[in-house]
Structure formats: structure tokens, C-alpha cells
């Protein structure tokens, strides 16, 4: 997990701010848990579809590291030991936040749409400019804070995944998945847990790993009603 997490409160609900040492330890523990959950979600989704047989390689096997591309010698050893055709590795570059381009595009489209409507109704440049100024003040914390809009928590998560052939080490697959909180997945958690930041982010992560599994098995990673059913 390479996501820039500087505060534990950005990925989990905490009652009080911990000291610097405790916060570093808390972030490290939370990130390891997130990586483990990502593996569990991907393996579970692949098993469910029964098209790709997943083999979970123990962390650190042959000197491999989570999120890092294995060397050819490591790939050879993995193939010899586990008899797999490809090695999948990935990273989580964004967790609870998203790439800057998305909020810029979203807020710009929002302001543009409002400006067109106001101008068509009033033909007043001053009102258009006043609305732009108002939006810049009120919308910036919403779009760039990644928090709530009308009570909706977006909880964005980005996952990247690659597959390397164990025959020659060449990249045979890559995908980048962006997801926000999946309400159907969230509904599978106990009701009292659903408002927690870490649970909402985990639902986004599960949705992203499901999309990776769909992509690996030849289906579209776009979620539709059938794919979005939770069992």
C-alpha cells in the first residue's frame, strides 16, 4: 500500500488523537490490515467465479515484497515452487483520497453548469461571478476534502494490478480501478458499523478488488446490478 496516509484519522474513526509514536504504529498496523483484506477480497472473488485458480504466495517468499514487481529470478522460483502460469502483484496508491484531477474536473463541471443556468435565466454577469465566488468558498472543502456531499460519504479507493507471465516475465495484464463506497457491500456489515470510516473504505476496497477479479476473468470491471450483488 503506497497511499499517502499521514493521519490515522484519515482512514479510521478514532476517539482522540494519538501521540506521534502511537500514530505511526497505528498507521502501519492499519495499512497491513488493508493489504491483507485486499488479498482476501481478490482471492474470494476469483474463487467465486471459478475461472482463475488463485494461489496465495506467502508474504516475503523468495525475497518478494508486497506491491513491488518481482525479479525474473523470483518469478522462476515461484513458478518452480507453485506451478503457476502468472504472478499478480499490485498496489493501493490512493485510500480515502483520490487523484487531484478528479476533484478539479468535478468542481469545474459543477460551477460551469450552475453558471450556464444562471446566465440563461438572468443574463447577469455579476450574478454569475457571485455564484462562482460562492462555489469556490463552499465547494472546495467538499470536493477536495473527500468527505461528504449531502450526507454521502464517497470514500474513494484506487487499486492498480499487474500480471507477469512466469514463462518469460513479460507483463501480460494491467488495470487501474477507482471506486467509491459500494452501498450494497456496505449493507452486508452490521448496521452499527456502517457509519465508520474504516468500514466504508473497506467496502470501497472490496468493490475495487471485485472489479480486478472481473477484469482478470475476462468480464468488464464496470459494476452492474448482477455483479454488484453480495452473497
C-alpha positions in Angstrom: 0.0 0.0 0.0 1.6 3.2 -1.2 -1.3 5.6 -0.4 -0.1 8.8 1.4 -1.6 8.3 4.8 -0.3 10.9 7.3 -3.1 10.8 9.8 -4.8 7.7 11.2 -8.0 9.7 11.4 -8.0 9.9 7.6 -8.7 6.2 7.2 -10.4 5.3 10.5 -12.6 6.8 13.2 -10.6 7.4 16.3 -11.8 8.9 19.6 -8.8 11.0 20.3 -5.6 12.0 18.5 -2.7 9.6 19.4 0.8 10.6 20.1 3.3 10.7 17.2 4.8 7.3 18.0 1.4 5.6 18.6 0.0 7.2 15.4 2.9 5.8 13.3 2.3 2.4 14.8 -1.4 2.7 14.2 -1.0 3.7 10.6 1.4 0.8 10.0 -0.9 -1.7 11.5 -3.9 -0.3 9.6 -2.1 -0.5 6.3 -1.0 -4.1 6.9 -4.6 -5.0 7.6 -5.8 -3.2 4.4 -3.3 -5.1 2.3 -4.4 -8.4 3.9 -8.1 -7.6 3.3 -7.3 -6.7 -0.4 -5.7 -10.1 -0.8 -8.7 -11.8 0.9 -11.2 -9.9 -1.3 -9.4 -10.7 -4.6 -8.9 -14.4 -3.8 -12.5 -14.7 -2.6 -13.9 -13.0 -5.8 -11.7 -15.2 -8.1 -12.7 -18.4 -6.3 -16.4 -17.4 -6.6 -16.1 -17.0 -10.4 -14.2 -20.3 -10.8 -12.3 -19.2 -13.9 -8.9 -18.4 -12.5 -7.4 -20.6 -9.8 -5.7 -18.2 -7.3 -2.6 -19.3 -5.3 -1.7 -17.0 -2.5 2.1 -16.7 -2.2 3.2 -16.1 1.4 4.5 -12.6 2.1 8.2 -12.4 1.7 8.6 -15.7 -0.3 11.9 -15.7 -2.2 12.5 -12.1 -1.1 9.4 -10.7 -2.7 7.8 -7.6 -1.2 4.2 -6.5 -1.3 3.5 -4.0 -4.1 6.9 -4.5 -5.8 7.4 -6.1 -9.2 9.3 -9.4 -8.6 12.5 -10.1 -10.4 12.9 -12.7 -13.1 14.8 -15.0 -10.7 12.0 -14.6 -8.1 9.4 -15.4 -10.8 11.3 -18.5 -11.8 11.4 -19.7 -8.2 7.7 -19.0 -7.8 6.9 -21.0 -10.9 9.0 -23.9 -9.8 7.5 -24.0 -6.3 3.9 -23.3 -7.0 3.4 -24.2 -10.7 1.6 -21.0 -11.6 1.3 -19.5 -15.1 1.3 -15.9 -14.0 2.2 -13.7 -11.0 -0.1 -11.0 -10.0 1.0 -8.0 -7.9 -0.5 -4.7 -7.2 -0.6 -1.5 -5.1 -3.1 0.8 -3.5 -1.9 4.3 -4.4 -5.0 6.1 -3.0 -7.1 5.3 0.0 -9.6 7.8 1.3 -8.3 10.4 -1.1 -8.1 10.5 -4.9 -6.1 11.9 -7.7 -6.2 15.7 -7.9 -7.6 15.7 -11.4 -10.9 14.2 -10.3 -12.0 16.9 -7.8 -10.7 19.6 -10.2 -12.9 18.2 -13.0 -15.9 17.6 -10.8 -15.9 21.1 -9.2 -15.2 22.8 -12.6 -18.2 20.9 -14.2 -20.4 21.8 -11.2 -19.5 25.5 -11.4 -19.9 25.6 -15.2 -23.3 24.0 -15.1 -24.6 26.4 -12.5 -23.1 29.4 -14.4 -24.8 28.4 -17.6 -28.2 28.1 -15.9 -27.9 31.4 -14.0 -26.8 33.2 -17.1 -29.6 31.8 -19.2 -32.2 32.8 -16.6 -30.9 36.2 -15.6 -28.3 37.3 -18.2 -26.4 38.9 -15.3 -22.7 38.6 -15.3 -22.5 39.9 -11.8 -24.7 37.1 -10.5 -22.7 34.5 -12.4 -19.5 35.8 -10.9 -21.1 36.0 -7.4 -22.1 32.3 -7.8 -18.6 31.3 -8.9 -17.1 33.0 -5.8 -19.7 31.4 -3.5 -19.0 27.9 -5.0 -15.2 28.3 -4.6 -15.7 29.1 -0.9 -18.3 26.4 -0.2 -17.5 23.6 -2.6 -13.7 23.4 -2.3 -13.8 21.7 1.1 -16.3 19.2 -0.2 -14.6 18.2 -3.5 -11.0 18.3 -2.2 -11.7 17.1 1.3 -13.2 13.8 0.0 -15.8 13.9 2.8 -19.5 14.4 2.4 -21.9 15.9 -0.1 -25.5 16.0 1.1 -24.6 13.3 3.6 -23.0 10.9 1.1 -19.5 9.6 2.0 -17.5 8.9 -1.1 -14.5 7.1 0.5 -12.5 6.8 -2.8 -10.1 4.0 -3.3 -7.7 3.3 -6.2 -6.1 -0.1 -6.9 -3.6 -1.0 -9.5 -2.7 -4.5 -10.6 -0.3 -6.2 -13.0 0.2 -9.8 -14.1 3.6 -11.2 -15.3 4.0 -14.4 -17.3 6.1 -16.9 -15.4 7.4 -18.2 -18.7 9.3 -15.0 -19.7 8.5 -12.4 -17.0 6.7 -10.2 -19.5 3.7 -8.1 -18.4 0.5 -9.7 -19.7 -2.1 -7.7 -17.9 -2.5 -4.3 -16.1 -5.5 -2.4 -14.8 -6.3 0.6 -12.7 -9.6 0.7 -10.7 -11.1 3.7 -9.0 -14.1 3.0 -6.7 -16.2 4.9 -4.1 -18.1 3.3 -1.3 -20.4 0.4 -2.5 -23.7 0.7 -0.7 -24.7 -2.9 -1.3 -21.4 -4.2 0.0 -21.7 -1.8 3.0 -25.1 -3.2 3.7 -23.5 -6.6 4.5 -21.9 -5.1 7.6 -23.7 -4.8 10.9 -25.8 -1.6 10.9 -23.9 -0.1 13.8 -20.6 -0.5 11.9 -21.7 1.1 8.6 -21.0 4.7 9.6 -17.4 4.1 10.5 -14.8 5.5 8.1 -12.7 2.3 8.1 -15.7 0.2 7.2 -16.9 2.5 4.4 -13.3 2.5 3.0 -13.2 -1.3 3.3 -16.4 -1.5 1.2 -14.8 0.6 -1.4 -11.7 -1.6 -1.4 -13.9 -4.7 -1.7 -15.6 -3.2 -4.7 -12.3 -2.4 -6.3 -10.9 -5.9 -5.8 -14.1 -7.3 -7.2 -13.6 -5.2 -10.3 -10.0 -6.5 -10.6 -11.3 -10.1 -10.3 -13.9 -9.4 -13.0 -11.2 -7.9 -15.3 -8.9 -10.9 -14.7 -11.6 -13.4 -15.6 -12.4 -11.5 -18.9 -15.5 -9.6 -17.7 -16.0 -5.9 -17.7 -14.7 -4.3 -14.4 -17.7 -1.9 -14.6 -20.1 -2.8 -11.9 -23.7 -3.6 -13.0 -26.6 -4.9 -10.9 -25.7 -8.5 -11.3 -22.1 -8.1 -10.5 -22.9 -5.9 -7.6 -24.9 -8.5 -5.7 -23.4 -9.6 -2.5 -23.8 -13.2 -1.4 
